[in-house]
Amino acid sequence: MGTVFIGYISSGGARPPWVFEEFMRRVDFGDRPVIPFATSQGSLYGLSGRHLKEAARGGRWRRGVCFMGVPSDSEVRRFLASQGF
């Protein structure tokens, strides 16, 4: 089993959509790396990654990112490279 990427839209800044927190509570990530990322049209990433981590069962959580608008290919590549991909 490999790395888990959790992507969502950040619309309120403080929390991810409730369905993602519920998903975190139901899935056991074991010892897998988990990398959250979000897209936004202006909302701040805020503490949403922390809320996901707190709701999750297991996983080795890495620092996530929030892309403003639609990220360019180079932005995504830089993010992936920063994560070792």
N, C-alpha and C positions, 0 to 999 in steps of 0.2 A: 504494500500500500504506500502511495506517495503523498506528496504535499496536497493539502486541501486549500483551495482559493475560495473565499466567501465574498461574493460581490453583490452590492445592493445600491439603491438610490438613496442618498442622504437628502431628505427634504426638510427635516426639522432641526438637524444639527446635533441635538442632544442624545437622541436615541435612534437606533436603526428601526425599520418597520417591525412591528410586533411579530410578524410571521417568522422573521429571522431569529429573534430571541427564542421563540418557541421551538424552532428547528434545533437551535443550540442545546436546549434542554433535553431533547429526545435522542440526539445522536452522540454516541461515544466515540470521540476522536482518538482515544488511546494515546499513543506517543507520537502521532503524526504531526508534522509541522502544519500550522494553520495560519494563513495570511489573509487578513481582511482587506478589501478595497471597496471604494465607493465612487460614485459619480454624483455631481451636484451642479445645479445651475446658479449657485450663489450661497447656499446654506453652508455653514461650517461643518467640518467633520466632527468637531466637538469630542465628546466622550463616547461616541457610538461604538468604536472598536473595543473600548473597555467594557461596555455593557455586554457586548457579545461574548467576550472572554469570561466575564463573571457568570454568564448564563450557561456557558459550555461545560460539557463533561469531558475533561481531558484535553489533550492537544498541547503542543509546544507552540505557543502563540508568538508570532513575529509582528514587528511594527508594520501597520498598514499604511494606506495612502488614500487620499480623496482627490480624484481628478476633477477639475472644474470644467464643466461642459463635456464635450466629446474629446477625449485625449487623442493626441497625434500618435502615430506609430512610434516616433522617437521617444515620447514620454513613456509609453508602455514598455518599450525596450529598456529604457533607463531603470524603470521600476523593477522589471524582471531581473536585470543585471544586478541591481542592489540586493536582490534576494538570492543571488547565486544561480540564476538560470541563464 
